């Protein structure tokens, strides 16, 4: 092995996966480089802590539901299979008399309605190019969404974020890219979508 020792090399060395010659090279590098030695100490601490916190098995059916959610988000949208959601209110569109140009906003509220039900979204600035989205969903009686609703946020058809609103209807999605331009909703037998603008100006 030549050149800089990579972090993955350190992990392999700590966990005993290196061939003898490679292990000797990494060991020499760690002995002479304080930054690598600190990384090795961090890896050992992490592995020790991780061993003390074993992961629990997810609830039955959760893995399959998550795979289906992401698979569905990556599939093309058949216009025949999806209804369109409608914006009822957008606080950014509220006219202010006497104001020539709208100031930059730190938050906005959207009310959206369609086949699955009604949504209220609170969009707040998270970073230069991201927003946080908090929401509340109320299903329509016809949706049959007793177990909640799945939401996917896409940018030009590419999945960027996903969330699930449970029985209480609340959901939260952090650091959503402002370039996201579509929201897809699955609630019971209902599937709906809407073009979405998350920019705050």
C-alpha positions in Angstrom: 0.0 0.0 0.0 1.4 3.4 -0.9 0.3 7.0 -0.3 -2.0 8.3 2.4 -3.7 5.8 4.7 -7.5 6.0 4.2 -10.1 5.9 7.0 -11.3 2.6 5.6 -7.8 1.2 5.9 -7.8 2.2 9.6 -11.1 0.5 10.2 -9.9 -2.7 8.5 -6.7 -2.6 10.6 -8.6 -2.1 13.9 -11.0 -4.9 13.1 -8.2 -7.3 12.0 -9.1 -7.6 8.3 -5.8 -6.4 6.8 -3.3 -8.8 5.3 0.0 -9.0 7.3 2.0 -6.7 4.9 -0.8 -4.2 4.7 -1.3 -4.3 8.5 2.4 -3.5 9.1 2.2 -0.5 6.7 -0.9 0.9 8.5 0.7 0.2 11.9 3.8 2.2 11.0 1.7 5.1 9.6 -0.4 5.2 12.8 2.8 5.2 15.0 4.2 8.3 13.2 1.0 10.3 12.5 -0.9 11.9 15.4 -4.0 12.5 13.2 -4.2 8.8 12.2 -3.6 7.8 15.9 -6.6 10.0 16.9 -8.7 8.5 14.2 -7.8 5.0 15.4 -8.7 6.0 19.0 -12.1 7.3 17.8 -12.7 4.1 15.8 -12.0 1.9 18.9 -14.3 4.0 21.1 -17.0 3.9 18.5 -16.8 0.1 18.1 -16.9 -0.3 21.9 -19.9 2.0 22.3 -21.7 0.3 19.4 -21.2 -3.1 21.0 -22.8 -1.8 24.2 -25.9 -0.7 22.2 -27.1 -3.6 20.1 -29.8 -2.7 17.5 -33.3 -4.0 18.0 -35.2 -5.8 15.4 -37.6 -3.4 13.5 -41.4 -4.0 13.9 -42.8 -6.7 11.6 -43.4 -5.4 8.1 -41.5 -2.1 8.5 -38.6 -3.1 6.3 -41.0 -4.2 3.5 -43.0 -1.0 3.8 -39.9 1.2 3.6 -38.6 -0.6 0.5 -42.0 -0.2 -1.1 -42.1 3.5 -0.3 -38.7 4.1 -1.8 -39.3 1.9 -4.8 -42.6 3.7 -5.5 -40.9 7.1 -5.2 -38.4 6.1 -7.9 -41.0 4.8 -10.4 -42.5 7.1 -13.0 -45.8 8.6 -12.2 -48.7 7.3 -14.3 -51.1 10.2 -14.8 -54.0 7.7 -14.6 -53.0 6.5 -11.2 -52.4 9.8 -9.4 -54.8 12.6 -8.5 -53.7 16.2 -8.3 -53.5 18.0 -5.0 -54.5 21.7 -4.8 -53.0 24.6 -2.9 -55.7 26.3 -0.8 -53.5 28.9 0.8 -49.8 30.0 0.4 -48.8 32.7 2.8 -46.1 33.9 0.4 -48.8 34.9 -2.1 -50.6 37.2 0.3 -50.6 40.7 -1.1 -49.3 43.5 1.0 -50.6 46.9 0.0 -47.9 49.5 -0.6 -45.0 47.0 -0.7 -43.2 47.0 -4.0 -41.0 44.0 -3.4 -41.5 41.2 -0.8 -38.8 40.9 1.8 -36.9 37.6 2.4 -38.9 35.3 4.5 -37.9 32.9 7.3 -41.0 30.8 7.1 -44.2 30.2 5.1 -47.4 28.3 5.5 -49.1 26.1 2.9 -52.6 24.5 3.0 -53.0 21.7 0.5 -56.1 19.6 -0.2 -57.0 16.6 -2.4 -58.2 13.0 -2.5 -56.1 11.8 0.5 -57.2 14.7 2.7 -55.9 18.1 3.8 -52.3 19.1 4.7 -50.9 22.1 6.5 -47.2 22.7 6.0 -44.9 25.0 7.9 -41.8 25.7 5.9 -38.9 27.3 7.8 -35.4 28.2 6.7 -32.8 25.7 7.8 -29.7 26.7 5.7 -28.7 28.6 2.7 -30.2 26.0 0.4 -32.4 23.9 2.7 -35.7 24.2 4.6 -37.3 22.3 7.4 -40.9 21.1 6.9 -43.4 20.5 9.7 -46.9 19.4 8.9 -50.2 18.1 9.9 -52.3 15.8 7.8 -56.1 15.2 8.2 -57.3 12.3 6.0 -60.5 12.4 4.1 -63.0 9.7 5.1 -62.7 8.0 1.7 -58.9 7.6 1.9 -59.0 4.9 4.5 -55.6 6.1 5.9 -56.1 4.7 9.4 -52.4 3.7 9.6 -51.1 7.2 8.5 -49.7 8.6 5.3 -46.4 8.3 3.4 -44.9 11.5 1.9 -42.0 11.7 -0.6 -40.3 14.9 -1.6 -38.7 14.8 -5.1 -36.5 17.0 -7.3 -37.0 16.4 -11.0 -38.3 12.9 -10.2 -35.4 12.0 -7.9 -36.2 11.1 -4.3 -34.7 13.6 -1.8 -36.6 13.1 1.4 -39.4 10.8 2.8 -41.6 11.0 5.8 -44.5 9.3 7.4 -47.4 10.9 9.3 -48.7 8.6 11.9 -52.2 8.3 13.4 -51.9 11.8 14.9 -51.2 13.3 11.5 -48.0 15.0 12.4 -44.7 14.8 10.4 -41.4 16.6 10.2 -38.7 16.6 7.6 -35.4 18.3 8.2 -32.9 19.9 5.7 -35.1 19.5 2.6 -33.3 20.9 -0.5 -35.0 24.0 -1.8 -34.7 22.5 -5.3 -37.4 19.9 -4.3 -40.3 20.5 -6.8 -42.8 17.8 -6.1 -44.6 16.1 -3.2 -46.2 12.7 -3.6 -48.7 11.4 -1.0 -49.9 7.8 -0.4 -52.8 7.5 2.0 -54.6 4.2 2.1 -55.8 3.6 -1.5 -55.3 7.2 -2.5 -52.2 8.4 -4.4 -51.8 12.1 -5.1 -49.1 14.6 -6.1 -48.5 18.3 -6.4 -45.9 20.6 -7.8 -44.1 22.2 -4.8 -42.2 25.4 -4.3 -40.2 25.5 -1.1 -38.2 28.7 -1.7 -38.5 31.4 0.9 -37.0 34.2 -1.2 
